[in-house]
Amino acid sequence: MIIYSKRFLPLLTGLLLGTLGLKAQELSKYVDPFIGTGGHGHTYPGATVPFSLVQLSPDNGKSGWDWVSGYHISADSIAGFSHMHLSGTGIGDWLDIAIMPLTNPVDQNRLDTRVRFSHQDEMASPGFYQVKLENGILAQLTASERVGFHQYQFPASSRPTIRLDLAHAFNWDRPMDTEIKIIDKHTIIGKRYSYGWANKQHIYFAIRFENPFSTYLLNGEKTSSSSVSQTNTSTSGPVEAVNAQFTFPNQNQVALKVALSTSNEEKALAALNEIPDWDFIAAKTSAQNKWEKELSKIQVESADEKLKTIFYTALYHTALSPTLYSDADGAYKNYKGESHKMPNAGQRYTLFSLWDTFRALKPLFTITQAERYTDILQSMMAFYEENGLLPVWDLSTFETNTMTGYHAIPVIADAILKDWPGLDQEKAYQAMLASAYQKIREVPAYIEYGYVPQDVNGGSVTKTLEYAFDDYCISLVAKKLGKLEDFKTFSKRAKNYINHFDPQTGFMRAKLKNGQFFEPFDPFYSEHDFDKSQYIEGNAWQHSFFVPHDVRGLAKLFPKKNGLELMLDTLFKAPSIMTGENQSPDASGFIGQYAHGNEPSHHIAYMYSYIGKPWKTQEKVRTILDSMYHDRPDGYAGNEDAGQMSAWAVWSMMGLYPASPVNGEYVFGSPVLDKASIQMPNGKTFHIIAKDNSSRNRYIHSIRLNGKKYDKLFITHSEMLKGGTLEFQMSEKPNFKFGTKRKSWPTSMEN
């Protein structure tokens, strides 16, 4: 449990003693939910359970890029505690159904609810958040999958008041249709329809107070306490969304539960039963136990306590999204207003940040989410059935079409190639083809020219390289399913990256429809406007290496035999600058021109192993781990991006990484942990041991698998499923002989 100040301990004594009496937590104590709330990490510190619909967290009451999660460590005020938050994204939305405790009711509609607080009076742990506000109110929050549980202690001089605010909106979000219905003196129901990053969103809620309120205000106006059957609806936009205040005189503590549903208010009422009673300690302990189960899937050992905090906080962040969207029975209403129900008692998920998470998070799920991953995959298929295409960036079942590529394909392809249960492979393959032949997102031009011309639309280099990788994924599935003509077609399309390569500079460069390179060319130039850019969220340095499926094919394009190696060396040594008047803020975490704060760089350090120089991979990976991950609020080098930044750390700290995230191969890097015991989805355990590991011993001298000499620079998913022990012998000096033979290298199209 992370506590910001020892002087806050007396306030918690009763709560902590109760918790310790129920169950001692083993791994949750290493999780610091404040990591990522500083810098540009864009995470939130509030109470949630793995992959849940509810993320109950404080909002600072500010808009701006560093407040897309509602909270940033630099702020000193809280405007409310809302129930839906995005973790680590680059665009702001949600923050739905906000609750704020007040010391007294206020007879006005518009109200600045912000109250100052100190981080010394704030704490968070998995499933729990607590803060004492400057006005003396102590807020304690916990949650289940669909319910947020609030407990507020008020100072003696106050008239305890709870404010429900459906106008609470920051960044892109704005309410369009809101409603509050007061059922009785314990129960409130309602809805909030909004427009934002996802253009059509709806959420229904039910609130139940432990004790009855005595009076209430709607939109700041007093209402007779004898009449509790009241409805206030706002339907036109832009609107003055409704709010309500409920007073509880003669009480110094108010407890309430808020349940959510995407179907209707009745389902929200039913969801209240997820937390059946008013035992806050029991609810908090239940949330902690869910996290303990999640974190125990990978148990690590290290003499460095900070490394454990970094690792388990990263593992925690990998289990926040995608988030639940359906009710307990699998029912939901999508953005179109259509009611559906997931088959086989499954659950629907949303918040698919696929441009980020196809790289490392989704392959990690094939290890850590044995019970959940089928539903996640089926949610993507449900999106396809409802919209005709697989999702690109699904938020609240709405296609935001954010970012490039059609990266649901590598996720589904990886699952098919690993024979993941519960997925109709033929149906999934047809969905993949629909994306590959879609009529939007410059795909027709990509098919016609073999690349996306810059004079068709911006971001052309990034789009071509990413489509080529996705097409490679389709080719592997086509081969597995015996579709040999498709295999030939998509193998050819997977080579389209060649069309952007400039042998004179060694960079991938934008081309026009006439086949000429776009001029002028500056590899340091960055343009954040996607329609004007050549490279999305970066420059030529970061994007020219995105050929994870064919690293040796890329190497052959260089005029010199060691051209790719020299280009990689130069990348890590080049000046850490960008040119241009509208540079992308997403390119961050620089080592030379390597930018770990954004996803296009994440596989690059591992490319050396594909060309027989694994010691360079080991050195670079260790440097990245040491410099880009820290146990403090600004502990991430860029946006955490819905689990991808953390997934890179989880993999790499153990010593391996899915550099080409589709073929089930995990390339070795430089483990920083002494041992990791991984519970594989089939119930077996795979151990990774780093002998003589230290900050100086960053190189792999030799490897043994189950006691036998192992010469490969990677291990396969199928090999890990057998269980066993992988042992790295670490050394201060690189072993220039290990991994130099071609048969040891990871797979490349060009073998």
KAKASUL-V11384 format. One line per field, one symbol per residue. ss: DSSP state (H for helix, E for strand, C for the rest). Layout:
ss=???
This chain:
ss=CEECCHHHHHHHHHHHHHHHHHCCCCCHHHCCCCCCCCCCCCCCCCEECCCCCCEEEEECCCCCHHHCCCCCCCCCEECEEECCCCCCCCCCCCCCCEEEEECCCCCCCCCCCCEEEEEEEEEEECCEEEEEECCCCEEEEEECCCEEEEEEECCCCCCCEEEEECCCCCCCCEEEEEEEEECCCCEEEEEEEEECCCCCEEEEEEEEECCCCCEEEECCEEECCCCCCEEEEECCCCCCCCEEEEECCCCCEEEEEEEEECCCHHHHHHHHHHCCCCCHHHHHHHHHHHHHHHHCCEEEECCCHHHHHHHHHHHHHCCCCCEECCCCCCEEECCCCCEEECHHHCCCEECEEHHHHCCCHHHHHHHHCCCCHHHHHHHHHHHHHHHCCCCCEEECCEECCCCCCCCHHHHHHHHHHCCCCCCCHHHHHHHHHHHHCCCCCCHHHHHHHCCCCCCCCCCHHHHHHHHHHHHHHHHHHHHHCCCHHHHHHHHHHCCHHHHHEECCCCEECCECCCCCECCCCCCCEEECCCCCCCCCCCCHHHHCCCCCCCHHHHHHHCCCCCHHHHHHHHHHHCCCCCEEEECCCCCCCEECCEECCCHHHCCHHHHHHHHCCHHHHHHHHHHHHHHHECCCCCCECCCCHHHHHHHHHHHHHHCEECCCCCCCEEEECCCCCCEEEEECCCCCEEEEEEECCCCCCCEEEEEEECCEECCCCEEEHHHHHCCEEEEEEEECCCCCCCCCCHHHCCCCCCC
